[in-house]
Amino acid sequence: MRWVVSTMILFNAQHFFYYLNKHNYYKFLFMLKINTAIKNKIFIKNLNLVSKIKVIGSHSQDSRRIVYVPAYSKEWNSILYYFNKNSSKNVPVNKINLIKIINSYFNMCFKTNYFTESSYIPMVLRPVLLRNIHISKPEFKYTNDKVQVNIHTANIEKNELYNSFANSIFCNIQSITFWSKNLKLITFEFFNSLKSQNDLNKNEALKIYMSKYLFIKKKISKWIFEIRQPEYFNYLKVFKFDKEKFLDKLPYILNKMLKKKIKYNIINVKTFSLNPEIFSIFLALKLKKQTFNLVTAMEGLVRRLRIPTRMWDYEKNIAYITDIFANSYRNISILKIKSQKECIHDILKNIYVFNPIKNDKDFTLDVMGVIFRKLRLKHMLGIRVEVKGRLTKRYRADRAIYKLGWKGGLKNIASSRLKRRFNTYRGPNSSNTMYSITNSTRRIGAFAVKGWVSTKL
C-alpha cells in the first residue's frame, strides 16, 4: 500500500494513529523526514539571505598569532625604486656584470705558491673547484642613492681547511716530538762532553753539534710550516668577509659601474642543501667531471637535508598555555600593555623565564633564546632535484638522461591541512618553496639541474 503524505495538511495525531498500523509507521516517519528536510532547504535558500561573516582568527590555532609570510622580493632578483624611467634601462646589463664581479671575488686565490707550496691553479679551473665558497644568485634592491645586495654563501672551503689542518697536525706532530727529544739529548751530551775535553776537541765537538742542531731544527721548522700551511688559506678566507681588508674594495669597484652606495647583506648557510641555487651549482660542477656517478651524487645531496618526522602534527603537539604572553593578552600592542601599568621587561621575565635570574645579562640571553625558538621558516619540509641532459660517459644515441631525486614534500602543509590563508606569487612557485635552475656543459653536450626546497611557515 502506497502512502502519499503531504506536510502541508494539518491533522489530529490521535485520528492519524487510529488508521496507521504498526507495519507502515516507520515508513511514514522516513518520508516525513525527507519532506521536512527539502522544505527547510528551500526556506534557507529563499529566506535566509543574511551574509555569513567569518571572524578573522576564529580558528583555535590561529587566534592571536602572527602569520609570517616570505617577502615578495623572492619572486624577482632585482627590485627597482626609481622615479626616472631612463635610469632603469641599464639594469639588465649591470646585473650580468655585477654577478660576474661578485663570483670572481669569492673565487679568488693566491697568485703565487710562495706561502702554500702548491701548484699554480689556472684561471679556467679556479671557479670549477668544489672547495670554493659557493654563492647564490645575488638579489639587488635599487633605490635612488643606494643598492642593497643580498647573498647566500656556503663556505665549503672552511670545512676543507679544517680537515687539512687536522690531518697535517696528526701526521707531523709525532715526528716533531721525536726530533725535539733527540735535540734535547744531543745538547745534554754535548755539554757533558765539554767538561773532559781540550780546547781543540771542543771546537770539533761544537762543529758536529751545530751541524746536527741545524739539521734537526730545519726539519722541525719544515713540519711546523706544513702545519701552519692551511692557515694561510684560512687568512684569505677570513679576509674575503672582512670589511676592513677586502670587502671594502668590492664596493669601490661596483660604485664605478652603478655610481651609488653599495650595502651588503651576506648570509652564511650551514649546509649547501638549504639553498636550491647553491646546491644546483654545486651539483652541476660535480657532474662536469669525467669520473662521476650521477645517482650517488644526487643521493649524497638529498641525504644531507634533515627533515623532522610527522611535521603535520607539529602544530597540534604544541601546548598553548593560557598564561603565556601571546594568549594572555588579546591585543599585544604596547599602548594596551602600557595602560595596564605593566613593564614589558617584567612581563617577559614572568612569562618566558622559568628559572630564577640573578642579573640582567642572564635575562637577555634567555630572551634571545626564546626569540630564536619562535622564528618561522626554519623547519625544512622537503627537497627535490631534477637532472636532465647529455650525461653519459661516451658518445651514444641515448645520451640524454633524466634523473629525479627527492626527500620529503613540497606541499604547503599549513595551507592544505591546517586550512590557513597565505599570500601567493604571480609565478608558478608557492610562498613556501624556492626554485632554481643551473645550466652547464660537458664534452658531449649540455645539461641542466633544477632544484626545489620547501619550508614550513
C-alpha positions as CSV (number, residue, x, y, z in Angstrom):
1,M,0.0,0.0,0.0
2,R,1.5,3.3,-1.1
3,W,1.3,6.2,1.3
4,V,1.4,9.8,-0.1
5,V,1.9,12.2,2.7
6,S,1.8,15.9,2.4
7,T,3.3,18.1,5.1
8,M,1.0,21.0,4.2
9,I,-2.1,19.1,5.6
10,L,-2.8,19.6,9.3
11,F,-4.5,16.7,11.1
12,N,-5.0,15.4,14.6
13,A,-2.4,13.0,15.9
14,Q,-5.0,10.7,17.6
15,H,-7.1,10.4,14.4
16,F,-4.0,9.6,12.4
17,F,-2.6,6.9,14.6
18,Y,-6.0,5.2,14.6
19,Y,-5.7,4.5,10.9
20,L,-2.0,3.8,11.0
21,N,-0.9,0.3,11.6
22,K,2.4,-0.9,13.0
23,H,3.8,-2.0,9.6
24,N,3.7,1.4,7.9
25,Y,4.7,3.5,10.9
26,Y,8.5,3.6,10.2
27,K,8.0,4.1,6.5
28,F,5.9,7.2,7.2
29,L,8.5,8.7,9.6
30,F,11.2,8.3,7.0
31,M,9.2,10.1,4.3
32,L,8.3,12.8,6.7
33,K,11.9,13.5,7.5
34,I,12.7,13.7,3.7
35,N,9.9,16.2,3.1
36,T,10.8,18.4,6.1
37,A,14.5,18.4,5.0
38,I,13.5,19.6,1.5
39,K,11.2,22.2,2.9
40,N,14.0,23.5,5.2
41,K,16.5,23.8,2.4
42,I,14.0,25.7,0.3
43,F,13.3,28.2,3.1
44,I,17.0,28.6,3.9
45,K,17.9,29.4,0.3
46,N,15.0,31.8,-0.3
47,L,14.6,33.5,3.1
48,N,17.9,33.3,4.9
49,L,19.8,35.8,2.8
50,V,22.0,37.1,5.6
51,S,25.7,37.1,4.6
52,K,27.8,34.7,6.7
53,I,30.5,36.7,8.5
54,K,33.6,34.8,9.5
55,V,35.8,36.5,12.0
56,I,39.5,36.6,11.2
57,G,41.5,34.4,13.5
58,S,38.5,32.5,14.7
59,H,40.4,29.2,14.3
60,S,41.6,28.0,17.6
61,Q,45.2,27.6,16.5
62,D,45.3,30.9,14.6
63,S,43.8,33.1,17.2
64,R,46.1,35.8,18.5
65,R,49.0,34.6,16.3
66,I,51.0,36.4,13.7
67,V,51.4,34.8,10.3
68,Y,54.9,35.1,8.8
69,V,55.0,35.2,5.0
70,P,58.2,35.4,2.9
71,A,58.9,38.7,1.3
72,Y,57.5,39.4,-2.1
73,S,61.1,40.1,-3.3
74,K,61.6,36.3,-3.7
75,E,59.8,36.4,-7.0
76,W,62.4,38.6,-8.6
77,N,66.2,39.0,-8.2
78,S,66.1,42.7,-8.9
79,I,63.7,45.3,-7.4
80,L,63.6,48.9,-8.6
81,Y,62.5,52.0,-6.7
82,Y,63.1,54.7,-9.4
83,F,61.3,57.9,-10.2
84,N,63.1,58.2,-13.5
85,K,62.3,55.6,-16.2
86,N,65.5,56.2,-18.1
87,S,67.7,55.0,-15.1
88,S,66.2,51.5,-15.3
89,K,67.4,50.8,-18.8
90,N,70.9,49.6,-17.8
91,V,69.7,47.3,-15.0
92,P,69.8,44.0,-17.0
93,V,73.3,44.7,-18.4
94,N,74.6,45.9,-15.0
95,K,73.1,42.8,-13.3
96,I,75.2,40.4,-15.5
97,N,78.4,42.3,-14.9
98,L,77.7,42.6,-11.1
99,I,77.2,38.8,-10.8
100,K,80.5,38.1,-12.7
101,I,82.4,40.5,-10.4
102,I,80.9,39.1,-7.2
103,N,81.6,35.5,-8.3
104,S,85.2,36.3,-9.3
105,Y,85.7,37.9,-5.9
106,F,84.7,34.9,-3.9
107,N,86.7,32.6,-6.2
108,M,90.0,34.4,-5.9
109,C,93.0,32.5,-4.6
110,F,96.8,33.1,-4.2
111,K,98.6,34.3,-7.3
112,T,101.9,32.5,-6.5
113,N,102.7,29.4,-4.5
114,Y,105.2,31.1,-2.2
115,F,103.2,30.6,1.0
116,T,101.3,27.5,0.1
117,E,103.9,25.5,-1.9
118,S,101.2,24.2,-4.1
119,S,100.9,24.0,-7.9
120,Y,99.7,27.1,-9.8
121,I,95.9,27.0,-10.4
122,P,95.0,28.4,-13.9
123,M,92.2,30.9,-14.2
124,V,90.0,28.5,-16.1
125,L,89.9,26.0,-13.2
126,R,89.5,28.4,-10.3
127,P,85.7,28.7,-10.4
128,V,85.3,25.0,-11.1
129,L,86.8,23.8,-7.8
130,L,84.4,22.3,-5.4
131,R,86.2,23.6,-2.3
132,N,85.5,27.2,-3.1
133,I,83.0,29.5,-1.4
134,H,79.7,28.9,-3.3
135,I,77.2,31.7,-3.5
136,S,73.6,32.0,-4.7
137,K,72.4,34.5,-7.3
138,P,72.6,37.9,-5.7
139,E,69.4,39.8,-5.1
140,F,69.5,43.5,-5.8
141,K,67.3,46.3,-4.4
142,Y,67.8,49.6,-6.2
143,T,66.9,53.0,-4.8
144,N,67.9,56.5,-5.9
145,D,71.1,56.6,-3.9
146,K,71.8,53.1,-2.7
147,V,71.9,49.4,-3.9
148,Q,71.3,46.6,-1.4
149,V,72.8,43.2,-2.3
150,N,71.6,40.0,-0.6
151,I,73.9,37.0,-1.0
152,H,73.6,33.5,0.5
153,T,77.0,31.8,0.8
154,A,78.0,28.2,1.6
155,N,81.6,28.1,2.8
156,I,82.8,24.7,1.8
157,E,86.4,25.9,1.8
158,K,86.2,26.3,5.6
159,N,85.5,22.6,6.1
160,E,88.3,21.6,3.7
161,L,90.7,23.8,5.6
162,Y,89.7,22.4,9.0
163,N,90.2,18.8,7.6
164,S,93.6,19.6,6.1
165,F,94.7,21.3,9.3
166,A,93.7,18.3,11.4
167,N,95.5,15.9,9.0
168,S,98.7,17.9,9.0
169,I,98.8,18.1,12.8
170,F,98.1,14.3,13.1
171,C,100.8,13.4,10.6
172,N,103.6,15.8,11.7
173,I,103.1,16.0,15.5
174,Q,104.7,12.7,16.1
175,S,107.8,13.5,14.1
176,I,108.1,16.9,15.7
177,T,108.1,15.4,19.2
178,F,110.6,12.7,18.3
179,W,113.1,15.1,16.8
180,S,112.6,17.6,19.6
181,K,113.5,14.9,22.1
182,N,116.6,14.0,20.1
183,L,117.6,17.6,20.1
184,K,117.5,17.7,23.9
185,L,119.6,14.6,24.2
186,I,122.2,15.9,21.8
187,T,122.5,19.2,23.7
188,F,122.8,17.4,27.0
189,E,125.5,15.0,25.7
190,F,127.4,17.9,24.2
191,F,127.6,20.0,27.3
192,N,128.6,16.9,29.4
193,S,131.5,16.1,26.9
194,L,132.9,19.7,27.1
195,K,133.9,19.2,30.7
196,S,136.5,16.5,29.9
197,Q,137.9,17.8,26.6
198,N,140.7,20.2,25.5
199,D,140.1,23.4,23.5
200,L,140.8,21.8,20.1
201,N,138.5,18.9,20.8
202,K,135.9,21.4,22.0
203,N,135.9,23.2,18.6
204,E,135.4,20.0,16.7
205,A,132.6,18.9,19.0
206,L,131.0,22.3,18.6
207,K,131.0,21.9,14.8
208,I,129.5,18.5,15.0
209,Y,126.9,19.7,17.4
210,M,125.9,22.7,15.3
211,S,125.5,20.6,12.1
212,K,123.2,18.2,13.9
213,Y,121.4,21.0,15.6
214,L,120.7,22.9,12.4
215,F,119.7,19.7,10.6
216,I,117.1,18.8,13.2
217,K,115.9,22.4,13.5
218,K,115.4,22.7,9.8
219,K,113.2,19.5,9.9
220,I,111.2,20.7,12.8
221,S,110.6,24.1,11.1
222,K,109.5,22.4,7.9
223,W,106.9,20.3,9.7
224,I,105.7,23.3,11.6
225,F,105.3,25.1,8.3
226,E,103.3,22.2,7.0
227,I,101.0,22.5,10.0
228,R,100.7,26.3,9.5
229,Q,100.2,26.0,5.8
230,P,96.4,25.7,5.9
231,E,96.3,28.9,8.0
232,Y,97.3,31.0,5.0
233,F,94.3,29.8,3.1
234,N,92.3,30.4,6.2
235,Y,93.5,34.0,6.4
236,L,92.5,34.5,2.8
237,K,89.0,33.1,3.5
238,V,88.6,35.4,6.5
239,F,89.7,38.4,4.5
240,K,87.0,37.8,1.9
241,F,84.4,38.5,4.6
242,D,86.4,41.2,6.4
243,K,85.1,44.7,5.9
244,E,88.4,46.4,6.6
245,K,90.6,44.2,4.4
246,F,89.0,43.1,1.1
247,L,85.2,43.7,1.3
248,D,85.6,47.4,1.1
249,K,87.4,47.0,-2.2
250,L,84.5,45.3,-3.9
251,P,82.0,48.2,-3.4
252,Y,84.7,50.6,-4.7
253,I,84.7,48.6,-8.0
254,L,80.9,48.4,-8.1
255,N,80.5,52.1,-7.4
256,K,82.2,53.0,-10.6
257,M,79.6,51.0,-12.5
258,L,76.5,51.9,-10.6
259,K,77.6,55.3,-9.2
260,K,75.7,54.5,-6.0
261,K,76.4,53.3,-2.5
262,I,76.6,49.5,-2.1
263,K,75.3,47.8,1.0
264,Y,75.9,44.1,1.5
265,N,73.9,41.5,3.4
266,I,75.9,38.2,3.4
267,I,74.0,35.2,4.9
268,N,76.2,32.1,5.7
269,V,74.2,28.9,5.1
270,K,75.2,26.0,7.4
271,T,74.9,23.4,4.6
272,F,74.6,24.0,0.9
273,S,71.5,21.8,0.6
274,L,69.4,24.5,2.4
275,N,69.5,26.8,-0.7
276,P,68.5,25.5,-4.1
277,E,70.7,27.9,-6.0
278,I,73.8,26.8,-4.2
279,F,73.2,23.0,-4.4
280,S,72.2,23.2,-8.1
281,I,75.5,25.0,-8.8
282,F,77.4,22.5,-6.7
283,L,75.9,19.5,-8.4
284,A,76.5,21.0,-11.8
285,L,80.2,21.4,-11.0
286,K,80.3,17.8,-9.8
287,L,78.7,16.5,-12.9
288,K,81.2,18.2,-15.1
289,K,83.9,15.8,-14.1
290,Q,84.6,12.8,-16.4
291,T,84.7,10.4,-13.5
292,F,81.4,10.8,-11.7
293,N,78.3,8.8,-10.7
294,L,75.0,10.6,-11.2
295,V,73.0,8.5,-8.7
296,T,75.5,8.7,-5.9
297,A,75.9,12.5,-6.4
298,M,72.2,13.1,-6.1
299,E,71.7,10.8,-3.2
300,G,74.5,12.4,-1.3
301,L,73.0,15.8,-1.8
302,V,69.5,14.8,-0.8
303,R,70.7,12.9,2.2
304,R,72.2,16.0,3.7
305,L,68.8,17.6,4.3
306,R,67.3,16.7,7.7
307,I,63.5,16.7,7.8
308,P,61.6,16.4,11.1
309,T,59.2,13.4,11.3
310,R,55.4,13.9,11.4
311,M,55.7,17.7,10.7
312,W,51.9,17.9,10.0
313,D,51.3,17.1,13.7
314,Y,53.7,19.7,14.9
315,E,51.1,22.4,15.4
316,K,48.8,20.1,17.3
317,N,51.5,18.9,19.7
318,I,52.3,22.4,20.9
319,A,50.6,23.1,24.3
320,Y,49.1,26.6,24.2
321,I,49.2,27.5,27.9
322,T,46.9,30.3,29.0
323,D,49.4,32.2,30.9
324,I,51.9,32.8,28.0
325,F,52.2,36.3,26.6
326,A,50.5,35.6,23.3
327,N,47.3,34.2,24.8
328,S,47.1,36.2,28.0
329,Y,46.8,39.5,26.0
330,R,44.2,39.7,23.3
331,N,45.7,42.9,21.8
332,I,49.5,42.8,22.1
333,S,50.2,46.4,21.2
334,I,52.4,48.4,23.5
335,L,49.8,51.0,24.3
336,K,47.4,48.4,25.7
337,I,50.0,46.9,27.9
338,K,51.1,50.4,29.0
339,S,47.6,51.2,30.0
340,Q,47.7,48.3,32.5
341,K,50.7,49.9,34.1
342,E,53.0,47.0,33.4
343,C,56.5,46.9,32.2
344,I,57.4,44.8,29.2
345,H,60.7,43.7,30.9
346,D,58.7,42.3,33.9
347,I,56.1,40.7,31.7
348,L,58.7,38.8,29.7
349,K,60.6,37.8,32.8
350,N,57.5,36.4,34.5
351,I,56.2,34.6,31.4
352,Y,59.1,33.1,29.4
353,V,61.7,32.6,32.1
354,F,61.2,29.6,34.4
355,N,64.4,29.7,36.3
356,P,65.4,32.4,38.8
357,I,67.5,35.1,37.2
358,K,70.3,36.9,39.1
359,N,71.2,39.7,36.7
360,D,70.0,41.3,33.5
361,K,72.7,39.6,31.5
362,D,71.3,36.2,32.0
363,F,67.8,37.5,31.3
364,T,68.8,38.9,27.9
365,L,70.4,35.6,27.0
366,D,67.3,33.7,27.9
367,V,65.0,36.1,25.9
368,M,67.2,35.8,22.9
369,G,66.8,32.0,23.1
370,V,63.1,32.5,23.2
371,I,63.2,34.7,20.1
372,F,65.2,32.2,18.1
373,R,62.9,29.4,19.1
374,K,59.9,31.4,17.9
375,L,61.3,32.1,14.5
376,R,59.4,30.8,11.5
377,L,60.7,29.3,8.1
378,K,63.3,27.3,10.0
379,H,61.8,23.8,9.6
380,M,62.6,22.1,6.3
381,L,59.8,20.1,4.7
382,G,61.4,18.6,1.5
383,I,63.9,18.8,-1.3
384,R,63.6,17.9,-5.0
385,V,66.3,17.6,-7.6
386,E,66.0,17.1,-11.3
387,V,68.9,16.5,-13.7
388,K,68.4,16.3,-17.5
389,G,70.7,16.4,-20.4
390,R,73.7,14.6,-22.0
391,L,75.3,12.9,-19.1
392,T,76.5,9.6,-20.5
393,K,80.2,8.7,-20.3
394,R,80.6,8.1,-24.0
395,Y,79.1,9.0,-27.4
396,R,75.9,7.0,-27.7
397,A,72.5,7.5,-29.3
398,D,70.7,7.5,-25.9
399,R,73.0,10.1,-24.3
400,A,70.1,12.2,-23.0
401,I,69.4,11.2,-19.3
402,Y,66.7,12.2,-16.9
403,K,67.1,11.6,-13.2
404,L,64.9,12.6,-10.2
405,G,65.6,12.6,-6.5
406,W,63.5,13.9,-3.7
407,K,63.1,13.8,0.1
408,G,60.0,14.9,1.9
409,G,57.5,17.0,0.0
410,L,56.9,20.5,-1.4
411,K,53.3,20.8,-0.3
412,N,52.3,23.7,1.9
413,I,51.1,21.8,5.0
414,A,49.9,24.9,6.8
415,S,47.5,25.8,3.9
416,S,46.4,22.2,3.0
417,R,46.0,20.5,6.4
418,L,45.7,23.4,8.8
419,K,43.5,25.5,6.5
420,R,45.4,28.7,6.8
421,R,45.5,31.6,4.4
422,F,48.7,32.6,2.7
423,N,49.8,35.0,0.0
424,T,50.6,33.6,-3.4
425,Y,53.1,34.7,-6.0
426,R,52.4,35.6,-9.6
427,G,54.6,32.8,-10.9
428,P,54.1,29.0,-10.5
429,N,56.0,28.8,-7.2
430,S,54.3,28.9,-3.8
431,S,55.3,31.1,-0.9
432,N,57.0,28.2,1.0
433,T,59.2,26.9,-1.8
434,M,62.4,28.2,-3.5
435,Y,63.3,27.2,-7.1
436,S,66.5,27.4,-9.1
437,I,67.9,26.1,-12.4
438,T,71.5,25.9,-13.5
439,N,72.8,25.2,-17.0
440,S,76.2,23.7,-17.7
441,T,78.1,21.9,-20.4
442,R,80.3,18.8,-20.8
443,R,82.4,17.5,-23.6
444,I,79.4,15.7,-25.3
445,G,76.7,18.3,-24.7
446,A,74.8,20.4,-22.3
447,F,72.7,19.6,-19.2
448,A,70.6,21.4,-16.6
449,V,70.0,21.0,-12.9
450,K,66.7,22.0,-11.3
451,G,66.2,22.3,-7.5
452,W,63.3,22.9,-5.1
453,V,63.4,23.4,-1.4
454,S,60.3,23.8,0.8
455,T,59.9,25.1,4.3
456,K,57.2,25.2,7.0
457,L,55.6,28.5,7.5
